[in-house]
Amino acid sequence: MTVEAMPRTGSARGHDGGSRPKPIQRRPVAIDLFAGAGGLSVGLEQAGFDVVASVEYDPIHAAVHAYNFPRTTVLCADITSVSADTIRDAVRCGIEAHGQDLSQWDGRVDLVAGGPPCQGFSTIGKRLLDDTRNRLVFQFYRIVNELRPRYFLMENVPGMLAGGHKSAILDRLIEEFRAIGYSVVEPPRILKAAEYGVPQDRRRLIVLGAAEGLTLPAYPRPRVRPRAKNATTRPISQEPWTGDLPIGPSVLDAIGDLPDVDAFASLAQSDETVLLPSQIAAMDKATSDYAARLRGREVDPDDYSHPRSWDPSRLTSSMRTVHTELSVRRFGATKPGEIEPISRFYRLTADGLCNTIRAGTGSEHGAYTSPRPIHPIRPRVLTVREAARLHSFPDWFRLHRTKWHGFRQVGNAVPPLLARAVGAEIMASLGIEPTQPTEVLPMGDPALLTMVMSAAREHFDADAAGIPARRTRPTSANSLPIWGPNG
């Protein structure tokens, strides 16, 4: 499976109103900090970047990231212990693994991107200025200061703008960036994922910056007119719109072609199964344009990611949740657009948007599971694959085998289509014409998708990195474990 390069034409203008440079062709290099399973990396790769290195604290997430990005150098480490020299070494390894000529690299990273953990800023529950996770935004700043990339992209929850956080943290952060010679696109903006083709009511704060002398990127303009979450009463958003934007995809557009997992006995124990030709034909008949692109059945002209070697006849990330008969009756009695009163689960509306898919917390913060939406047609909660579809992950992308980790990985991720839209603006400011790779990349070792924490920690030799449940031993920035394409 290969896809030919698709050259782009036309001109673009920067945030400052000036003309952008005449496009050149190359794959710019990016780093993903606080990378999780890789939603931001997927979107940036689709925009035309080679994400050559990533940093992720949680070994389970790092393992899944390594599976999906086999040529990215994955640092499984606490960001507070990572030195700029360690990251530069990882970047060099990743550049060579992506087939770029290292001798032609000018030594400068084009983009540092990342989303520092956001629970300390969340509007759900208490917002605590002294939450230690809030300090990680300044670790993002430290890496930018030490690596001096051309651009940076930081994403976070809208709550970072709320109350005293803006003056106490965000304003200070922007001041620090300015002090080291970076311009910041003002004001930081909250973007709605649904305006970029994601069938989910999810909003993210985006902060963009450029090194001195470079064109500031613009915030991306909406691509679609989003639907309301409860489309039973409001088919599309009531917000005023200009222009002639198409209506965005719905929940049913995203998951309506997926087969009923309750019909597969094997999915009670496994997260994948082989589909019969008749089942694939039924999917083809029911698929929307949105789903067809995620399935790889239709070429996405704006997707410049590396094609992956995967088997579309396998339904993956789809382990069933076995409900009691009472739960099935309660879910079935809940009308779309309403909350089931006992579980507090929201039942999706087929023609609307999904509510925000949340991650819950990791084991180091209590291992709480966030409510999972109820399917709009079937009396059960969503599968991980259905959640991934509603997040705009392509079907080649795999999540951890367990539902708990899989939903955490989806809920923590930046929706790829939102990341792609922002990444495309940075590409335009770089003056680089995105190119379509043709080499098909094999996926990583499937064992990465099934590891328990101890195995993942051992895989990355992560004990020395201050990883969950092992934070007491001193660490050395020069001895951090990295996992490159060759192990």
N, C-alpha and C positions, 0 to 999 in steps of 0.2 A: 504494500500500500504506500504510494508516494503521492505527494501533492506538488504540483508545479508552482514556482514562484509567481506571485501576483503583484506586479508593480503598481504603485499608486501614483496618481497624478493630482495636480492642483496645488494651491498654496494655502498656508494657514497663517494666522496672526496671533502674536503673543498677548499675554495679559496686559502688557504695557502699551498695546496698540501698534507696536513696531512690527515690521515684516520679519518673519523668521528666516534663518539661513536657507539657502538652496539645499534641498535634501541630498545627503550622501548615503551610500549603502554600506552597512556593516551591522553586526549584531552587537549592540551595546551590552555592557556587563552590569549586573545588579546583584546586590546582597539583600537577603531577607532576614531581618532580625526578629526574634520572638515568632518564629516561622510557623509553629504549630504543624498541622498536617500539610499546609501549603496552599490555601485559597488565594492568598496574595501572590504567591509565586506562579500559580496557574494563570491568573489574569495578566501579570507582567510578561510572562512568556508569550501569551496570546497577543500582547501588544507589540512584541518583537524583541524583547530583552532575552538575553541568556542569564538566567539566575544561577550564577556559578558557585555561590556559597550561601549557606544558611546557618543560623544559630537557633537552637531550641533547647530549652531547659528540661522538658519532660521526655524521658527516653522512649516512652510508648509513641508519642507524637513524632519524635525524631526518626523512629524506625519506619513509620508510615511515610514520612516525608522522603526518606531515602529510597523506599520502594517506588514511589511515584516519580522521583527525579533522580534517575540512576547516574546522571553525570554531574550532579551537584555535590559539592563537598559539604557534608553535614557535620557541624560542630555541635555535639551534645554537651552543653555546658551552661553554667550559670553566667549570664552576661556580665555580672560584676567582676568575674574572674578572667574574662577574655581580653587579651591585649590586641592592639592594632596589628602587631607583627604576626600574631597567630592568624588573624583574619586575612592578612595579605597572603600568607602562605596558602591558606585555603582557597583564596581567589585564584592564585596561580595554578593550583591543582585543577580547579574547576574550569578555568579557561582552556587548558590543554585537553581536558576530558571532553569539552564541547567542540573540539576540532579546530579551535582558533590558534593562530600562530602567535605563541607567547612573545616572540621577538618583535612582533609588530604592535604589541600592547604598550601604550605610553605610560603605564604604571598608575593610571588614575581610574578609579571606579566611577562609572557613569551615574549610578543611583544606589543610595542606601535607603531601604524601605523597611517598614516594620510597624507593628502595633503593640506597644508595651501593654502588659496585662491591665485590664480596665476595671476590675471589680471595685477598686478603690474609688472610682469616679462614677460608678453606676448610680442611676436614680432609683434603682430597686433597693429598698432598705436604706441603711445609713450611708452617707457620703462622708468618709473620714479623711481629713487632710493629712493625718499622721499614718495612714495605711502604708505599710512598707512597700506595697506594690506601686504606689504613686511615684516613689522615688525612681522607678525604673525608666520613666520618661527622660530623666537626666542621664541615664546610661545610654539611651539612644543618642542624646546630644553628645556625650563623650565620644562615642564611636564616630559620629559625623565629624567632630572636631579633630580626631586623630587621623582619620582616613582621608578627609578633605574631598569627598565626592563632588561631582559636578552638580548633582541634584539630590534632594532628600524628599521622602514621602512618609509622613507619620499619620497613622489612622488610630482612632480611638472612639469611645462611646460619646454620644452627644452630651452626657452628663459632665464631661470635662469642661464644658462651657457654663455649667450651671452654678449658681450661687457664688460662693467665695472661691471656687476652684479657678475661675478665669483669672482673677487678679493674683491669686496665690501661686498658681502653678503655670497655667498656659501663658500668661503675660510674661512671667519671668523667663519661661523657656524661649519665647520669641526674642526677648531682649538678649539672652545669651547667644542665640544664633546670630543676631545682628552684630554682636560684639566681636564675633570671629569672622565676619565678612560675608555672611549669607543674607540675602534678601528673602523675605517671606511674603507669600501672596496674602494680602490682607483684604477683608478679615478672613480668618479660617472659616471654612464653610461645612455645614452639615449636609451631606448628600443622601438622597433617598435612593436606595438600591432599585426600587421599582421603576424609577425614571430611566434606568439603563437596561431594562429588560429582564430584571430579576422578579419572579412572581412572589415576592415576599415583602411584607411591611417592615423593612429594616433600614435604619439610618446610621450613618457613620460620620464622625468628625474627621475631616481631612485637612492636614497642614502640609503645605508645599513650600519648598525653599530652593533657591538657586545660588551657586557660588557667584562671587563678584564678577561682573562683566558678562554674565550669561542671561539669556532671555528668560524672564519668568514665565512659567506655564500658566495657561488658563485653567479654570475649573471646567470640566466637560459639560457641554450642554445636554439637556435631556434627550434621550434617544426615542422614548415612547411616552405615551400618555397612560399613566398607571391606572389600574382599576382600584376601586375601594376594597377594603378588606372584606366587608360584608356586601357582596354585589347583589344580594337579594333585594336590597332596598335602594342601592346606588350602584348602577352598573359600572360607572367609571368615576374617577375623582371629580369632586365638585370644584376643585381649585381652578382659577382662571388660567387659560392657556392661550398662547399665540402660536401661529403657524399650523401646519397640517401634519401633526405627528400621528403615527399609527397607535392603536390601542395595544398596550402591553399584554404579555401572556398571563393566563389565569392558572389557578391551581390545577384544573383539569388538563390544561395544555401541557403542564409539566409532568403529570403522573398518570394521566388517563390511559396511556398505552401500556403501562406496566401490568403484568399479569397478577392475578390474585395469589398472594403468597400462601394463603391458607389452603390452596389446592396442591401444595407441594409438601409432602410429608418430610422430605429430606431437609427442608428449611427450618424444621424444629431443632435440628442439631448443627446445621451448617449455615453459613451465610451465602452460599452460592449453589447454583444448580444449572444443569445443561437444559436448554430449551429445545423442544421439538420443532421441526420445520413449520408445523401448523401453528404453533404458538408464536413463532417469530413472524409468520405471515399475519397473524391477528394483531401483533404489535404494529407492524407496518401499516395496516389498514387504519388503526386508531391513532397513529402518531400525528402530532402537530408539527408545524415548522420549527418551533422551539425545541421540542423533544427530538426531532430528526437531526438537528445539529448536535445536540448533546450525545446522541447515539452514533454519530459519524455517518448517518445515512444521507446527509445533505451537506455539501461544502459550505462552510462559513467563510465568506470572503474577507472578514476582518480578523480571522484567527491565524496568527503567525507562529503558533506553537510548534514544537517538534512533534511530528506524528509518532504515536506509540504503537507498539506491537501488542495487541490484545485480542481477545476472542469475543466478538459481539453476540455469539450464541450462548454465552453464559450470563445468567442473571446473578449479579454479585451484590454484596453488602445488603442482603435481603433476609437475614434471619428473622423468623416469625416471633412475635410476642404472643404467648399463650395466655389468654384472658379467662377469667371465670365466667360461667354462664350468666351470673348476675351482672358482671361488668359489661358483657356483650349486650345484654338487654338495656342497661343504662345508656351505653354509647348509642345504641340503635334508636333509643327514644329521644336523644338530644338532637334538636333541630340544627341544621347548618347555620353558622353564625352565632351560636349560643355556647355557653360554658356548661359542661356537665357538672351538676352541683356537688357531687361527692368527691370525685377526683380533681375537680377544677380544671379539667382538660377542655380546651377550646375545640369545637368541631368546625372544620374548615368548610368554606363555601366553594363549591365547584367553580363558579364563574368569578370568584374574587381573588384576593391575595391571601397568602399564608400569613399568619401572625409571626412575629419575630421568633425564630428558632434560637433558643438559648442553650448554653453549654452546661450549666450547673457548675460544680466545683470539683477540683482534683482531690486526691486523698489527703494532701497536706492541708486542705481547708475544709475537711468534713465529708467529702464525697457525697455532696447533695446532687440529686438528679432533678433537672428542670422538667416541668410538665411537657409531655409530647402531644402534639396535636392529634385529634381524631380524624381519620380519613373522611372525606366528604361523602363517600358512598358506602363504604364498608364499616361495620361496627368494631373497629380496632384502631390502635394508634398507628402512626406512620412507621415504615421501615427506615433504616438508615439510607438506603438508596433513594427512597422517595424524598427524604429530607435533603439529600444531596442534590436531587433534581430541582427542588424548590430553592436551592441556594445557587444554582447555575453551574454546578460541577459537571464536567463531561463524564460519560459512563465509563471511560477507560480509567478514571480516577478511583482508586480503591481506598476504603477506610478500614480501620481495625475491625477484626472479626467480631468482637463483642459489641452488643448494642450500646452498652454504657460508654465505652471509649469512642465508638463510632459517632454517636450523637454529640459527645463533647467536641470531637474534632470538627464536625460540621458547625456547631453552634459558636465555636471560637473563631471560625474562619471569616475572612473577608470574602463576600461573594465574588467569584471570579469575574463576572461581567462588569461589576462596579470597578474592580481593580484594573480591568482591561481599559475601561474608558479613561480613568485617570492616567494610566501608563501611556496611552496613546497621545495625550497632551504633552507629557514629558518627552516622548519620542519626537514630537513635532518641534518642541523647543530646542532639542539637541540638533535638529536639522538632519535627522537620520531617516531614510526611507526604509520602512520595515521590509524584511525579506522572509520568504517562506522556505524553511528547511525541507529537504526531500528525504534525508536519511531517516529510516524508521528506527526508533529507539526501543530496545527490549526493556521490559519492566524489571524491577529488582527481584530479589529473592522472596518468594511468597511467605517464607517463614517470618519475615518482618511484620506481616499483618496479623500474626497470631501470638506474638510474644507477650508474656506477663512482665510485670515491672522488673523483677529480678533478672530475667533473661535479657531484656532490653538494656538494662543497666550494664550487665556483663558484656553484651555485644559491643557497646560503645566504650567499654572500660570506663564507665561514667562515675565510678566511686570517687575518683580524684577530682571530679568536676563540681562537687557540691550539689548533687542531684536530689530529688525528693527523698526524704527520710534518711539522708546521709549528708547532713550539713555541718557536722562538727569538726571534720578533719580539715586541716589547713590545705589550701590549694596553691598551685603554682601556675601562673599565666602562661609559662613557657612549656608546660607539660600537659596541656589540655588534650583530651582525646578528640580526634577528628576521624570521620569516616568518609573517605573518598570513593570514587568509582571502583577502585581496585581493592577496597577494604583497608 
